[in-house]
Amino acid sequence: MIRKPLRPLASILRARDVGENPDAIERENIRQRHEEMRDKGRQRAEGRLFIMSILFLGGFLTVCARMGIVSYSEAVEPRANYSANRIVAQRADIVDRKGRILATNLETHSLYAQPMHMIDKERVAKELVDIFPDLDQERLVKDFTGKRKFLWIKKKLSPEQKQAVHDIGDPGLQFGSREMRLYPNGKLAAHILGGASFGKEDVHAAEVIGVAGVEKQFDEALRDPANGGKALTLSLDLTVQTAAERVLYGGMKLLNAKGAAAILMDVHTGEIIAMVSLPDFDPNDRPRPPTKGHAADSPLFNRAVQGLYELGSTFKIFTAAQAMELGLANPSTMIKTAGPLRWGKFKIRDFHNYGAELTLTKVIVKSSNIGTARMAQIIGAKRQKGFLRDLGFFEPTPVEVVEARGAQPLLPKNWSELSTMTISYGHGLSASPLHLAAGYAAIANGGTRVLPTLLKRNAVQEGPRVMSRASAEKARRMLRLVVTEGTASFGDVPGYAVGGKTGTADKPKESGGGYYEDKVIATFASMFPAHNPRYVLVVSLDEPVETSGPKPRRTAGWTAVPVAAEMITRIAPLLGLRPDVEPGHLADITLTSN
């Protein structure tokens, strides 16, 4: 930067020559310099003011535009922005198809102790044990007199328990507010609901999270504040579920069974109206998972969904339906039933001697293993596998409980001709009762596959077709004859035409291979009304024994069938089905004239 001198020599010399004062030149130069500095400062300030005015104008226009957009848009409730450290205790209700409460939240309190504030620690421990007998007095005294500064006593208190603790009057006992999950119907639908527990918690609140069943399956949706507390509506009917559980429990006890399962399913929508697994539990006081022994021995085990069993002769109708669908047979086709049927060193026998041959219908009505196996030989392994895959027997059911994910059907490693023969009558492939219900629903609804669901639906499922309507109708007629003339005669319910198939499968041993000689899984898969089915009912009993006669009887016709008949008698009116006269076939009607 070049500065202009205030007393330039040339100007001073010129001023002396003319007699002027040289100091005036310096003053004039200072004045001019100050004026230049003021001009530059003014220009700089004006530029800054202009830029700031542009910025303020832009911000003002932005705010105005935003206000205009908000004023002309529809009102939407904003989603709360919860921090990672905040505990969200909100959880939506679960209701049945008619809006009746299955699970809800209840405001309650927790109890914790701050030993440093206690006055009489031994007295407090004694009085707490009087209120909560499950507490250990010695352990409490040890904790109160030790170095602990904080101690949980109870996570949930009833109002009576809270008042009793309050009456102790010790400042070291403190209460914290929280919500707990309440199942007002107790054990009802326990395996479906599953249960809930506490997640993140502090003395002021606790996070309620699902641990099993639909509570865990829909945990995120039930806890999402954006849903506005909208209840989760299940397909269950509370009254039907109650009746099914009572009948099944009575049948299990009467028939000395180890466990039992029942599924009632709408054949058109796939909705599960009732699903029972016994023994059960109270989700308000959910037991701990077993750490040893067999999982099926725990009341937490859902036999209807998780239980994988060889379902016996209930599979025979699938073989008959496929044979008719492929054009290999019709209901009157004669099938050889002379036995035993030999395959290598193995022999396939019937429960009774049915003679040299039977029609395909009689093979199903009489439940002939030999006749069914011969049909399976004609069908072949490849086509049998494809048909059973289409019916859903190769994958877990998609029902909305977390336990269903692990219920992968047990298939033979080598699907040989022998496997084809034994699977045709329900041995060599293990699936759940829910798989069986879905398979029978395809026959009942006219030949389309439906996926079982625990959510309420308002429309018929348009599933893929697995058999023609004609084949499905012929199969339904066979199932009706099983009840009126065959092995399920105890399943006939006056006013409600029932069709179904019995299945008695020897129970495999837990270790060492082979089967028990005196333990079975007895199953009855049924549909009603048989002439126009609306519902499928599957009843399965684990190790039943009927002891009213001189010899113990274990077959499904003596065990599962009567239980299913009693269940249909109870629940059909609850479903809105009126007793009706079964329509006859035209071939059975003789026309006369007056």
NORQUIPE-V610136 format. One record per residue. N is the residue number from 1. PHI is phi as a letter, one per 20 degrees, with the letter a starting at -180 (999 if undefined). OMEGA is omega as a letter, one per 20 degrees, with the letter a starting at -180 (none if undefined). D_FIRST is the distance of its C-alpha to the first C-alpha in Angstrom with 2 decimals. Layout:
# NORQUIPE-V610136
<<N & PHI & OMEGA & D_FIRST> <N & PHI & OMEGA & D_FIRST>>
This chain:
# NORQUIPE-V610136
<<1 & 999 & a & 0.00> <2 & d & r & 3.88> <3 & e & r & 6.42> <4 & e & a & 9.87> <5 & f & a & 12.62> <6 & f & r & 15.50> <7 & c & r & 18.24> <8 & f & a & 17.53> <9 & f & a & 20.39> <10 & f & a & 21.74> <11 & f & r & 22.28> <12 & f & a & 23.95> <13 & f & r & 26.26> <14 & f & a & 27.22> <15 & f & r & 28.00> <16 & f & a & 30.22> <17 & f & a & 32.05> <18 & e & r & 33.06> <19 & n & r & 33.72> <20 & e & r & 31.01> <21 & e & a & 29.44> <22 & f & a & 25.93> <23 & f & r & 25.20> <24 & f & r & 25.53> <25 & f & a & 22.51> <26 & f & a & 20.40> <27 & f & r & 22.09> <28 & f & r & 21.48> <29 & f & r & 17.72> <30 & f & r & 17.70> <31 & f & a & 19.95> <32 & f & a & 17.86> <33 & f & r & 14.71> <34 & f & r & 17.12> <35 & f & r & 18.63> <36 & f & r & 15.47> <37 & f & r & 14.92> <38 & f & r & 18.65> <39 & f & r & 18.58> <40 & f & r & 15.99> <41 & f & r & 18.07> <42 & f & r & 21.24> <43 & f & r & 20.27> <44 & f & a & 19.34> <45 & f & r & 22.68> <46 & f & r & 24.64> <47 & f & r & 23.53> <48 & f & r & 24.58> <49 & f & r & 27.82> <50 & f & r & 28.58> <51 & f & r & 28.24> <52 & f & r & 30.38> <53 & f & r & 32.96> <54 & f & a & 33.25> <55 & f & r & 33.85> <56 & f & r & 36.38> <57 & f & r & 38.13> <58 & f & r & 38.42> <59 & f & r & 39.88> <60 & f & r & 42.26> <61 & f & r & 43.49> <62 & f & r & 44.02> <63 & f & r & 46.10> <64 & f & a & 48.06> <65 & f & r & 48.79> <66 & f & r & 49.94> <67 & f & r & 52.15> <68 & f & r & 53.64> <69 & f & a & 54.45> <70 & f & a & 56.07> <71 & f & a & 58.08> <72 & e & r & 59.51> <73 & e & r & 60.26> <74 & f & a & 63.49> <75 & f & r & 63.58> <76 & c & r & 63.44> <77 & f & a & 63.87> <78 & f & r & 60.87> <79 & f & a & 61.63> <80 & f & r & 61.00> <81 & e & a & 58.28> <82 & e & r & 59.96> <83 & f & a & 58.08> <84 & f & a & 59.38> <85 & e & a & 60.66> <86 & e & a & 62.61> <87 & e & r & 66.35> <88 & e & a & 67.76> <89 & e & a & 71.44> <90 & f & r & 72.21> <91 & b & a & 74.75> <92 & f & r & 76.58> <93 & f & r & 80.39> <94 & d & a & 82.64> <95 & c & r & 85.55> <96 & e & a & 88.50> <97 & f & r & 89.10> <98 & d & r & 90.50> <99 & n & a & 87.70> <100 & e & a & 89.54> <101 & f & r & 87.46> <102 & d & r & 87.49> <103 & b & a & 84.49> <104 & b & r & 82.40> <105 & d & r & 80.32> <106 & c & r & 81.72> <107 & f & a & 79.90> <108 & b & a & 80.99> <109 & c & r & 79.86> <110 & d & a & 79.26> <111 & c & r & 80.31> <112 & c & a & 78.30> <113 & c & r & 78.74> <114 & d & a & 76.50> <115 & g & a & 78.83> <116 & f & r & 76.81> <117 & e & a & 77.74> <118 & f & r & 81.43> <119 & e & a & 84.07> <120 & c & a & 87.19> <121 & f & a & 86.21> <122 & f & r & 89.73> <123 & f & r & 91.07> <124 & f & r & 88.23> <125 & f & a & 88.96> <126 & f & a & 92.67> <127 & f & r & 92.19> <128 & f & r & 89.69> <129 & f & r & 92.27> <130 & f & r & 94.84> <131 & e & a & 92.56> <132 & c & a & 91.38> <133 & f & a & 94.23> <134 & f & r & 92.18> <135 & e & r & 89.96> <136 & d & a & 90.79> <137 & f & a & 91.29> <138 & f & r & 90.87> <139 & f & r & 87.62> <140 & f & r & 86.30> <141 & f & r & 87.21> <142 & f & r & 85.49> <143 & f & a & 82.29> <144 & f & a & 82.37> <145 & e & r & 82.94> <146 & e & a & 80.47> <147 & e & a & 76.70> <148 & f & r & 75.98> <149 & d & a & 73.89> <150 & b & a & 74.46> <151 & b & r & 77.47> <152 & f & r & 78.44> <153 & d & r & 82.05> <154 & b & r & 82.60> <155 & e & a & 80.28> <156 & c & r & 82.56> <157 & c & r & 84.81> <158 & e & r & 87.43> <159 & g & r & 87.58> <160 & f & r & 90.73> <161 & f & r & 89.12> <162 & f & r & 86.07> <163 & f & r & 88.36> <164 & f & r & 90.38> <165 & f & r & 87.27> <166 & f & a & 86.05> <167 & f & r & 89.41> <168 & f & r & 88.81> <169 & m & r & 86.34> <170 & e & a & 84.13> <171 & f & r & 80.39> <172 & f & r & 79.59> <173 & e & a & 80.70> <174 & c & r & 78.12> <175 & d & r & 78.20> <176 & c & a & 75.54> <177 & e & r & 75.69> <178 & a & r & 75.64> <179 & d & r & 77.24> <180 & c & r & 79.86> <181 & e & a & 81.33> <182 & c & r & 84.86> <183 & d & a & 87.51> <184 & f & a & 90.13> <185 & e & r & 92.74> <186 & m & a & 92.82> <187 & f & a & 93.83> <188 & f & r & 93.97> <189 & l & a & 91.83> <190 & f & a & 90.39> <191 & f & r & 89.60> <192 & f & a & 87.84> <193 & f & r & 85.68> <194 & n & a & 85.05> <195 & p & a & 83.53> <196 & c & r & 80.29> <197 & b & r & 78.84> <198 & e & r & 75.89> <199 & e & r & 72.56> <200 & f & a & 69.56> <201 & b & r & 70.74> <202 & b & a & 69.95> <203 & f & a & 71.92> <204 & d & a & 70.85> <205 & b & r & 71.27> <206 & b & r & 72.42> <207 & e & r & 71.65> <208 & e & a & 74.84> <209 & c & r & 74.89> <210 & f & a & 77.62> <211 & d & a & 79.38> <212 & a & r & 81.93> <213 & l & a & 83.45> <214 & f & r & 81.72> <215 & g & r & 79.85> <216 & e & a & 77.87> <217 & g & a & 77.87> <218 & d & a & 76.18> <219 & g & a & 74.36> <220 & f & a & 70.89> <221 & f & a & 72.17> <222 & f & a & 74.24> <223 & e & a & 71.28> <224 & f & r & 68.67> <225 & f & a & 67.68> <226 & f & r & 66.74> <227 & f & r & 70.48> <228 & m & r & 71.09> <229 & m & r & 74.07> <230 & f & a & 76.04> <231 & f & r & 79.23> <232 & e & a & 80.07> <233 & e & r & 83.33> <234 & e & r & 85.68> <235 & e & a & 88.61> <236 & f & r & 91.05> <237 & d & a & 93.81> <238 & g & a & 94.38> <239 & f & r & 98.11> <240 & f & r & 98.78> <241 & g & r & 96.83> <242 & f & a & 98.93> <243 & f & a & 102.21> <244 & f & a & 101.24> <245 & f & a & 100.32> <246 & f & r & 103.55> <247 & f & a & 105.76> <248 & f & r & 104.05> <249 & f & r & 104.21> <250 & f & r & 107.91> <251 & f & r & 108.61> <252 & f & r & 106.74> <253 & f & a & 108.77> <254 & f & a & 112.05> <255 & d & r & 111.61> <256 & l & a & 110.36> <257 & e & r & 107.15> <258 & f & a & 104.27> <259 & a & a & 101.68> <260 & b & r & 101.35> <261 & b & r & 98.96> <262 & b & r & 99.19> <263 & c & r & 96.96> <264 & d & a & 97.54> <265 & c & r & 95.39> <266 & f & a & 95.21> <267 & f & a & 96.00> <268 & e & a & 93.97> <269 & d & a & 90.73> <270 & n & a & 90.69> <271 & f & r & 90.34> <272 & e & a & 91.80> <273 & e & r & 93.92> <274 & b & r & 95.05> <275 & b & a & 94.38> <276 & c & r & 96.15> <277 & c & a & 96.04> <278 & c & j & 98.43> <279 & f & a & 98.29> <280 & c & a & 95.32> <281 & b & r & 93.26> <282 & e & a & 91.74> <283 & f & r & 87.98> <284 & f & r & 87.70> <285 & c & a & 88.62> <286 & f & r & 87.64> <287 & f & r & 89.15> <288 & f & r & 87.15> <289 & f & a & 87.19> <290 & f & r & 89.82> <291 & d & r & 88.73> <292 & b & a & 91.94> <293 & n & a & 94.83> <294 & e & a & 94.78> <295 & f & a & 92.20> <296 & f & r & 94.93> <297 & e & a & 96.71> <298 & e & r & 93.91> <299 & f & r & 94.14> <300 & f & a & 90.48> <301 & f & a & 91.55> <302 & e & a & 91.66> <303 & f & a & 94.78> <304 & f & a & 94.31> <305 & d & a & 90.89> <306 & e & a & 90.50> <307 & f & r & 94.13> <308 & d & a & 94.82> <309 & c & r & 98.55> <310 & f & a & 100.99> <311 & e & r & 102.19> <312 & m & a & 105.54> <313 & f & r & 107.54> <314 & f & a & 105.07> <315 & f & a & 103.44> <316 & f & a & 106.60> <317 & f & r & 105.86> <318 & f & r & 102.64> <319 & f & r & 104.75> <320 & f & a & 107.24> <321 & f & r & 104.55> <322 & f & r & 102.83> <323 & f & r & 106.18> <324 & f & r & 106.93> <325 & f & a & 103.43> <326 & e & a & 103.82> <327 & m & a & 107.28> <328 & e & a & 108.93> <329 & a & r & 111.25> <330 & c & a & 112.30> <331 & g & a & 113.82> <332 & d & r & 117.33> <333 & f & a & 116.51> <334 & e & a & 118.78> <335 & c & r & 117.06> <336 & f & a & 118.89> <337 & c & r & 119.04> <338 & f & a & 121.63> <339 & b & j & 120.36> <340 & f & r & 119.05> <341 & e & a & 116.29> <342 & e & r & 115.51> <343 & b & a & 112.22> <344 & m & r & 112.44> <345 & e & a & 113.53> <346 & e & r & 112.45> <347 & c & r & 114.71> <348 & d & a & 113.83> <349 & c & r & 116.46> <350 & d & r & 117.10> <351 & f & r & 117.92> <352 & c & r & 121.26> <353 & e & a & 123.25> <354 & d & r & 122.54> <355 & n & a & 124.80> <356 & f & a & 124.12> <357 & b & r & 121.72> <358 & c & r & 120.05> <359 & f & r & 118.18> <360 & g & r & 114.43> <361 & f & a & 114.83> <362 & f & r & 117.35> <363 & g & r & 115.10> <364 & f & a & 112.58> <365 & f & a & 115.21> <366 & e & a & 117.04> <367 & m & a & 113.79> <368 & e & r & 114.87> <369 & f & a & 112.58> <370 & f & r & 114.46> <371 & f & r & 114.27> <372 & f & r & 110.54> <373 & f & r & 109.86> <374 & f & r & 111.77> <375 & f & r & 109.67> <376 & f & r & 106.49> <377 & f & a & 107.74> <378 & f & r & 108.02> <379 & f & r & 104.56> <380 & n & a & 102.95> <381 & f & a & 100.07> <382 & f & a & 97.26> <383 & f & r & 98.28> <384 & f & r & 99.06> <385 & f & a & 95.60> <386 & f & a & 93.96> <387 & f & r & 96.03> <388 & f & r & 95.37> <389 & f & r & 91.65> <390 & f & r & 91.67> <391 & e & r & 93.37> <392 & n & a & 90.60> <393 & e & a & 92.44> <394 & d & a & 89.82> <395 & b & r & 86.90> <396 & f & r & 86.35> <397 & f & a & 86.96> <398 & e & a & 83.81> <399 & f & a & 85.10> <400 & e & r & 82.45> <401 & c & a & 83.17> <402 & f & a & 81.21> <403 & f & a & 84.46> <404 & f & a & 85.28> <405 & f & a & 82.53> <406 & e & a & 84.49> <407 & e & r & 87.84> <408 & e & r & 87.79> <409 & g & a & 91.37> <410 & e & a & 93.07> <411 & d & r & 94.00> <412 & f & r & 96.11> <413 & f & r & 94.18> <414 & d & a & 96.65> <415 & e & a & 97.86> <416 & e & r & 101.19> <417 & f & r & 104.28> <418 & f & r & 105.63> <419 & f & r & 102.45> <420 & g & a & 102.85> <421 & f & a & 106.41> <422 & f & r & 105.73> <423 & f & a & 102.59> <424 & f & r & 104.67> <425 & d & r & 106.60> <426 & n & r & 103.73> <427 & c & a & 103.72> <428 & o & r & 100.97> <429 & c & a & 98.08> <430 & d & r & 96.80> <431 & b & a & 94.96> <432 & e & r & 94.46> <433 & g & r & 96.67> <434 & f & r & 93.68> <435 & g & a & 93.55> <436 & f & r & 97.24> <437 & f & r & 96.80> <438 & f & r & 94.13> <439 & f & r & 96.43> <440 & f & r & 99.36> <441 & f & r & 97.19> <442 & f & r & 96.68> <443 & f & a & 100.48> <444 & f & a & 100.92> <445 & e & r & 98.39> <446 & o & r & 99.63> <447 & o & r & 97.74> <448 & d & a & 93.99> <449 & f & r & 91.95> <450 & c & r & 90.43> <451 & e & r & 87.95> <452 & f & a & 88.95> <453 & b & r & 86.54> <454 & d & r & 86.39> <455 & d & a & 84.32> <456 & f & r & 86.04> <457 & d & r & 86.14> <458 & d & a & 87.12> <459 & b & r & 87.83> <460 & f & r & 89.99> <461 & f & r & 88.29> <462 & d & a & 88.27> <463 & e & r & 88.53> <464 & f & r & 89.44> <465 & e & a & 93.12> <466 & d & r & 94.93> <467 & b & a & 98.45> <468 & f & r & 100.22> <469 & f & a & 101.69> <470 & f & r & 105.16> <471 & f & r & 104.74> <472 & f & a & 103.30> <473 & f & r & 106.21> <474 & f & r & 108.79> <475 & f & r & 107.16> <476 & f & r & 107.29> <477 & f & r & 110.99> <478 & f & a & 111.56> <479 & f & r & 109.77> <480 & f & r & 111.91> <481 & f & r & 115.04> <482 & f & a & 113.86> <483 & e & a & 114.21> <484 & e & a & 117.43> <485 & c & a & 119.26> <486 & d & a & 117.35> <487 & f & a & 115.75> <488 & d & a & 113.93> <489 & f & r & 116.99> <490 & f & a & 115.99> <491 & e & a & 112.79> <492 & f & a & 114.54> <493 & d & a & 113.54> <494 & g & r & 115.80> <495 & n & a & 113.94> <496 & c & a & 110.88> <497 & f & a & 111.43> <498 & d & r & 109.75> <499 & c & a & 109.06> <500 & a & a & 107.81> <501 & c & r & 108.28> <502 & e & r & 109.13> <503 & b & r & 107.62> <504 & c & a & 108.87> <505 & d & r & 106.88> <506 & g & a & 107.71> <507 & e & r & 104.97> <508 & f & r & 103.28> <509 & f & a & 103.22> <510 & f & a & 99.92> <511 & b & r & 100.37> <512 & n & r & 102.66> <513 & m & a & 102.99> <514 & n & a & 105.97> <515 & c & r & 107.11> <516 & f & r & 108.96> <517 & e & a & 112.55> <518 & c & r & 112.67> <519 & c & a & 109.14> <520 & c & r & 107.83> <521 & d & a & 105.10> <522 & d & a & 106.99> <523 & c & r & 105.15> <524 & c & r & 106.14> <525 & d & a & 103.78> <526 & c & r & 104.93> <527 & b & a & 104.05> <528 & b & i & 105.49> <529 & f & a & 106.90> <530 & f & a & 107.95> <531 & f & r & 108.63> <532 & b & a & 105.17> <533 & f & r & 103.07> <534 & d & a & 100.32> <535 & c & r & 99.82> <536 & d & r & 100.03> <537 & c & r & 101.19> <538 & d & r & 101.05> <539 & c & a & 102.83> <540 & c & r & 102.70> <541 & c & a & 104.53> <542 & e & r & 103.88> <543 & l & r & 107.16> <544 & f & r & 109.48> <545 & b & r & 113.19> <546 & e & a & 115.77> <547 & d & a & 118.73> <548 & f & a & 121.15> <549 & e & a & 123.50> <550 & f & r & 125.52> <551 & c & r & 122.69> <552 & f & a & 118.94> <553 & c & a & 117.20> <554 & c & a & 113.56> <555 & f & a & 113.16> <556 & f & r & 110.82> <557 & f & r & 113.78> <558 & e & a & 115.06> <559 & c & a & 111.72> <560 & f & a & 108.62> <561 & f & r & 110.57> <562 & f & r & 112.29> <563 & f & r & 109.02> <564 & f & r & 107.30> <565 & f & r & 110.23> <566 & f & r & 110.06> <567 & f & r & 106.32> <568 & f & r & 106.72> <569 & g & a & 109.49> <570 & f & a & 107.13> <571 & e & a & 103.89> <572 & g & r & 105.12> <573 & f & r & 105.91> <574 & f & r & 102.54> <575 & e & a & 100.90> <576 & n & r & 102.72> <577 & e & r & 105.22> <578 & e & r & 108.68> <579 & g & a & 111.79> <580 & b & r & 112.88> <581 & e & a & 115.68> <582 & f & r & 114.57> <583 & f & r & 115.04> <584 & e & r & 117.76> <585 & e & a & 117.68> <586 & g & a & 119.48> <587 & f & a & 121.60> <588 & e & a & 123.07> <589 & d & r & 124.07> <590 & d & a & 127.52> <591 & e & r & 127.89> <592 & c & r & 131.19> <593 & c & r & 132.67> <594 & f & none & 134.95>>
